[in-house]
């Protein structure tokens, strides 16, 4: 005999737990299933272990989707302030870092405990280490064949995430379920991920591995200003992770390093004050030493300032302000923070997250074609889409 519930939720991550606690507290009999041994693993490792749990600036403009309007409803009905209120209610200390990013003062585990306490209040039945071998639909709802036995539920919520970080158990399960029930899935690809460089270019910039610099990184009309890091594989850091969601194979990105530095004026002034100085010496006062050395050697500007023309200074400024690089690829799902693309939102109700063609079947969180910027936006989508689903259940 199958165990009977009102709602079965697959995926004990941020979205799944939010949907479970909300539905449970509204009186639904909820079972939450996950093949992992612990809930909220991506919460636990996020933000360097302190969980960047939301961003106070979150709005539809911070998300990528083939339908940019889809996320508006859920985000408007469960805002960063709503989640902060829950965090405050549980007396979890937090702080704001740059660009509206909110982090726990102590540990990401505080957020997981909060969600577990809220689920306990809703009498949610959570089963971890649970493998699901089959999902089928019948006249009463859904039947799941699992390692815990058969489970029957009137509604089924898929919150199993995307393909990012497979070593933590990420799979394409949500997409297989969507396709099983006739729902389209948009192209999926790694997002918020470091970019790699082809061997010759990588060899050229090898002396810069480990160098971090403030930068504006652009792709077309899209740009982000944050830290950028040269690595032994290519480029990383927040600005690169951000632009990776927009970049496509074969495209160039453009780097503007230390964008507020008035390079031309600075070099002219230094030449006037002490023309015997090396260009590298002056630049190294404002740029990382290895970067200053690389840039000047690249343009063969090894003579003193007094021997350099304004045209040479302009060439140097251009190399710092308009550095075009063509990445070879990304580091893939292994290091991607999220998956771009997913279950096509044109087939989902934006108020409930239910599939229009399959009553009782819901998709929430990362598996949906809604992908946020770096900085707490994807967690806010998880909370908002989970809350919308939980409310409708």
C-alpha positions in Angstrom: 0.0 0.0 0.0 1.2 3.5 -0.9 1.8 6.1 1.8 -0.7 8.9 1.1 0.0 12.7 1.3 -1.5 15.8 -0.1 1.8 17.0 -1.5 5.1 15.3 -2.4 8.1 17.6 -3.0 11.3 16.3 -4.6 14.3 18.3 -3.6 15.2 19.4 -0.1 17.1 22.6 -1.2 16.1 26.2 -0.7 13.0 26.2 -2.9 11.8 22.7 -1.8 12.0 23.5 1.9 10.3 26.8 1.4 7.4 25.2 -0.5 7.2 22.4 2.1 7.1 24.7 5.2 4.5 26.9 3.6 2.2 24.1 2.5 2.7 22.3 5.8 1.8 25.4 7.9 -1.4 25.8 5.8 -2.5 22.3 6.9 -1.3 20.2 3.9 0.1 16.7 4.6 3.6 17.1 3.0 6.4 14.7 2.3 9.8 16.1 1.3 12.2 13.7 -0.5 15.8 14.0 -1.4 18.6 11.6 -2.4 21.1 13.6 -0.4 22.0 12.7 3.1 21.5 16.2 4.4 19.1 19.0 3.5 20.1 22.4 2.0 23.6 21.4 0.9 24.0 24.4 -1.5 22.8 26.7 1.3 25.5 25.2 3.5 28.4 26.0 1.1 27.1 29.3 -0.2 28.7 32.6 0.6 31.9 31.0 1.9 29.8 29.1 4.5 27.8 32.2 5.6 25.1 32.1 3.0 24.3 35.1 0.8 20.6 34.5 1.5 19.1 37.4 -0.4 19.7 40.7 -2.1 17.8 43.8 -1.0 17.7 45.0 -4.7 16.2 41.9 -6.1 13.7 42.6 -9.0 12.9 41.1 -12.4 15.8 43.0 -14.0 18.3 40.9 -12.1 17.2 37.7 -13.8 17.7 36.0 -17.1 14.9 34.0 -18.8 13.3 33.6 -22.2 10.3 35.3 -20.6 11.7 38.1 -18.5 8.3 38.9 -17.0 7.5 35.5 -15.6 9.4 36.0 -12.3 7.7 39.3 -11.5 4.6 37.8 -9.8 6.5 35.5 -7.3 9.2 38.1 -6.5 6.5 40.7 -5.8 4.6 38.5 -3.4 7.5 37.3 -1.4 10.2 40.0 -1.2 13.7 40.2 0.4 12.0 42.0 3.3 9.7 39.0 3.8 12.6 36.6 4.0 14.5 39.0 6.3 11.5 39.1 8.6 11.7 35.3 8.9 15.4 35.5 9.6 14.9 38.1 12.3 12.1 36.1 13.8 14.6 33.3 14.3 17.1 35.7 15.8 19.7 35.0 13.1 22.3 37.8 13.0 23.1 39.1 9.6 24.9 41.9 7.8 24.9 43.6 4.4 28.0 43.5 2.3 28.5 45.2 -1.1 25.8 45.7 -3.7 22.9 44.8 -1.4 24.1 41.3 -0.5 23.0 39.9 2.8 25.0 37.3 4.7 24.7 35.5 8.1 27.0 36.7 10.7 27.8 33.2 11.9 27.0 30.3 9.6 24.8 29.2 6.7 23.7 26.4 8.9 21.6 29.0 10.8 19.4 29.4 7.7 19.1 25.6 7.3 18.1 25.2 10.9 15.5 28.0 10.5 13.9 26.2 7.5 13.9 22.9 9.4 12.3 24.5 12.4 9.6 26.0 10.1 9.0 22.7 8.4 8.7 21.0 11.8 6.0 23.6 12.7 4.2 22.5 9.6 4.7 18.8 10.4 6.5 18.1 7.2 7.7 14.5 6.8 11.2 14.7 5.4 12.9 11.5 4.0 16.6 11.9 3.1 18.7 9.3 1.2 15.6 8.5 -0.7 16.0 7.3 -4.3 13.1 7.8 -6.8 12.9 5.1 -9.5 9.6 6.1 -11.1 7.0 8.9 -11.2 3.6 8.3 -12.7 0.2 10.0 -12.8 -3.2 8.5 -12.1 -6.7 9.8 -11.6 -6.0 10.8 -8.0 -2.7 12.5 -8.6 0.8 11.0 -8.6 2.5 7.8 -7.6 6.2 7.7 -6.8 8.2 4.5 -6.6 11.0 5.2 -4.1 13.5 3.4 -1.9 11.1 4.3 1.0 8.3 2.5 -0.8 5.4 3.8 -2.9 4.1 7.3 -2.2 0.8 8.7 -3.4 0.2 12.4 -3.5 -2.5 14.7 -5.0 0.2 17.2 -6.0 3.8 16.8 -7.0 6.5 19.6 -6.7 9.8 19.3 -8.5 12.5 21.3 -6.7 15.5 19.2 -7.5 17.6 22.0 -9.0 19.7 22.1 -12.1 23.0 20.4 -13.2 25.4 22.7 -11.4 28.0 21.2 -8.9 27.3 17.5 -9.7 29.7 16.3 -6.9 26.9 17.5 -4.6 24.4 15.2 -6.3 23.0 17.6 -9.0 21.4 15.8 -11.9 19.0 16.6 -14.7 16.2 14.9 -12.9 13.8 17.9 -13.1 14.2 18.2 -16.9 13.5 14.4 -17.3 10.3 14.8 -15.4 9.3 17.8 -17.4 9.9 16.0 -20.6 8.1 12.9 -19.3 4.9 15.0 -18.9 5.3 16.8 -22.2 6.8 20.1 -21.0 9.6 21.8 -23.0 12.9 22.6 -21.5 14.9 25.5 -22.8 18.6 25.2 -23.6 20.6 24.6 -20.3 24.2 25.7 -19.8 26.5 26.5 -16.9 26.1 30.0 -15.4 27.9 32.1 -12.8 31.0 30.1 -13.9 34.7 30.9 -14.5 35.8 31.3 -18.1 38.7 29.4 -19.6 41.2 30.6 -22.2 42.8 28.8 -25.2 46.4 27.5 -24.5 48.3 30.3 -26.3 46.4 33.1 -24.6 46.5 31.3 -21.3 50.3 31.0 -21.6 50.5 34.7 -22.4 48.7 35.7 -19.3 50.2 33.0 -17.0 52.3 35.5 -15.1 49.0 37.1 -13.9 47.6 33.9 -12.2 46.3 34.9 -8.8 46.1 38.6 -9.5 42.8 40.3 -8.6 41.8 43.7 -9.8 38.7 45.9 -9.8 37.2 45.8 -13.3 34.2 46.5 -15.6 33.6 43.4 -17.6 31.4 43.8 -20.7 29.6 41.7 -23.2 27.7 43.7 -25.8 25.5 46.2 -23.8 25.8 44.2 -20.6 28.5 45.1 -18.1 29.3 44.4 -14.4 31.8 46.2 -12.2 33.3 44.0 -9.5 36.5 42.2 -8.7 38.1 40.1 -11.5 40.7 37.3 -10.9 43.2 35.8 -13.3 43.5 32.0 -12.7 45.6 29.1 -14.0 42.7 28.2 -16.2 41.6 31.7 -17.3 39.4 34.3 -15.7 37.2 34.3 -12.6 36.0 36.6 -9.8 32.5 38.1 -9.4 32.6 40.3 -12.5 33.5 37.3 -14.7 30.9 35.0 -13.1 28.3 37.6 -13.8 29.2 38.1 -17.4 29.4 34.3 -18.0 25.6 34.1 -17.9 25.5 36.3 -21.0 28.6 35.2 -22.9 28.4 32.6 -25.7 31.1 30.6 -27.4 33.0 32.6 -30.0 32.2 36.0 -28.4 34.6 38.5 -27.0 34.4 40.1 -23.6 36.0 43.5 -22.8 37.9 44.4 -19.7 38.3 47.8 -18.2 40.7 47.5 -15.3 40.7 50.0 -12.4 38.0 52.0 -14.2 38.3 55.1 -12.0 42.1 55.5 -12.5 42.9 58.5 -14.8 45.8 56.7 -16.4 46.8 59.2 -19.1 46.7 62.2 -16.7 48.6 60.2 -14.0 51.4 59.2 -16.4 51.8 62.7 -17.8 51.9 64.2 -14.3 54.5 61.6 -13.3 56.6 62.3 -16.4 56.6 66.0 -15.5 57.5 65.4 -11.9 60.2 62.8 -12.4 60.9 61.6 -15.9 63.5 59.1 -14.8 60.9 56.8 -13.3 59.9 53.6 -15.1 56.3 53.4 -16.4 56.0 50.2 -14.5 57.0 51.9 -11.2 54.3 54.5 -11.6 51.6 52.0 -12.6 52.5 49.6 -9.7 51.4 52.3 -7.2 47.8 51.9 -8.5 47.7 48.4 -10.1 48.9 45.0 -8.7 52.7 44.9 -9.3 52.6 41.8 -11.6 49.8 43.4 -13.7 51.8 46.6 -14.1 54.8 44.6 -15.2 52.8 42.6 -17.6 51.1 45.6 -19.3 54.3 47.6 -19.7 56.4 44.6 -21.0 53.5 43.7 -23.4 53.8 47.1 -25.0 57.6 47.2 -24.7 57.4 50.3 -22.5 60.6 49.6 -20.6 62.3 53.0 -21.1 61.8 55.9 -18.5 58.8 58.1 -18.6 60.8 60.9 -20.2 61.3 58.8 -23.2 57.6 57.9 -23.7 55.3 59.8 -26.0 51.7 60.8 -25.3 50.8 58.3 -28.0 52.5 55.5 -26.1 50.6 56.5 -23.0 47.3 56.4 -25.0 48.2 52.9 -26.2 48.8 51.8 -22.6 45.6 53.4 -21.5 43.7 51.5 -24.3 45.2 48.2 -23.2 44.0 48.8 -19.7 40.6 50.3 -20.6 39.6 48.3 -23.7 41.2 44.9 -23.3 39.4 42.5 -25.6 39.6 38.8 -24.8 37.9 35.8 -26.5 37.3 33.0 -23.9 37.6 29.4 -25.1 34.8 28.2 -22.9 33.7 27.8 -19.2 34.8 25.5 -16.4 31.4 23.8 -16.8 28.8 22.5 -14.3 31.7 21.3 -12.1 32.2 24.9 -10.7 29.0 26.7 -12.0 26.9 28.1 -9.2 23.7 27.7 -11.1 22.2 26.4 -14.4 21.0 28.8 -17.0 17.7 27.8 -18.7 15.4 25.0 -17.6 11.7 24.2 -17.7 10.0 26.6 -20.1 8.1 29.2 -18.2 5.5 29.6 -21.0 4.1 26.3 -19.7 3.9 27.4 -16.0 1.4 29.6 -14.1 3.5 32.5 -12.8 1.2 32.8 -9.7 1.3 29.2 -8.6 4.3 27.6 -10.5 1.9 24.8 -11.7 2.2 23.3 -15.2 -0.7 24.5 -17.2 -1.2 21.2 -19.0 -0.6 18.9 -16.0 -2.8 19.9 -13.0 -1.1 19.2 -9.7 2.5 19.3 -11.1 4.7 22.1 -10.0 8.3 23.2 -10.9 10.2 25.7 -8.6 13.7 27.1 -8.0 16.7 26.5 -10.2 15.1 23.9 -12.5 12.9 26.7 -14.0 14.1 29.0 -16.8 14.8 31.8 -14.3 18.4 32.5 -13.5 19.6 35.3 -11.2 22.7 37.4 -11.0 25.4 36.6 -8.5 24.8 38.0 -5.1 21.8 36.4 -3.4 19.4 36.7 -6.3 19.1 33.0 -7.0 18.2 32.3 -3.3 15.5 35.0 -3.5 14.1 33.3 -6.5 14.1 30.0 -4.6 12.3 31.6 -1.6 9.8 33.4 -3.8 9.0 30.6 -6.2 8.8 28.1 -3.3 6.5 30.4 -1.4 4.2 31.0 -4.4 3.9 27.2 -4.8 3.4 26.5 -1.1 0.7 29.2 -0.9 -1.2 27.7 -3.9 -1.0 24.2 -2.5 
